[in-house]
Amino acid sequence: MNLDPLPLLGFIAVCALATFLTRVLPFIAFSRQAEHPLVIHLGRYLPPAVMLILVIYAMRDWRPLSEGAANLSANGWPMILAGLIVAGIQLWRRNALLSILTGTGTYMGLVQWIG
């Protein structure tokens, strides 16, 4: 069965363009208001708030004290260790990308190794 790659490449190009535009348009729209107090406030507090929401979402199903005992199963350890490593790297280097990549790699490695 021969499939024509042209429609798939077109789909990828449209998705890439849409993703790029959704990232760029806010910067273009707010370029004149960069010094506005609301924009400064959002720039200062929104990134940590989004990261906190992501942490809460990632840990939503983890029960640290299930059935009256500490959850140190294969579910618990990778999450605990990866979270501690992310917190340590973030405090040490203050680099969100490094923290995210290291935490993701640590978690995935531990899940494969322990589980």
Residue, then its C-alpha position, 0 to 999 in steps of 0.5 A: m500500500n503506497l501512501d502519498p506523504l504530501p497530505l501528511l506533510g501539509f498537515i504537519a506544516v499547518c500544525a506547526l504554523a498554528t503552534f508558532l502563531t499561538r506562541v508569537l501573537p501575544f508578544i506582538a499584541f502586547s509589545r506596546q504594553a510591555e511596561h504596563p503594571l499588569v503585564i509586569h505582574l503577570g510576567r512575574y507571577l504567572p510562570p510559577a503559578v503554572m508550574l504549581i498547577l502542573v505539579i499538582y496535576a502530575m501528583r493528583d493520583w498519588r496517595p502518600l498515606s494509603e491505608g494508614a501507611a506510607n506509599l513507598s511502592a513503585n508509584g511513590w518512589p519515582m515521584i518522590l525522588a524526581g520531585l526532590i531532584v527537580a526542587g534541588i536543581q531549581l534551587w541550585r541553578r534557577n533554570a526551569l528547562l534544566s529542572i524539567l528535563t532532569g526531572t522527566g528523565t529521572y522519573m522515566g528512568l526510575v519508573q523503568w528501573i523500579g517498575 
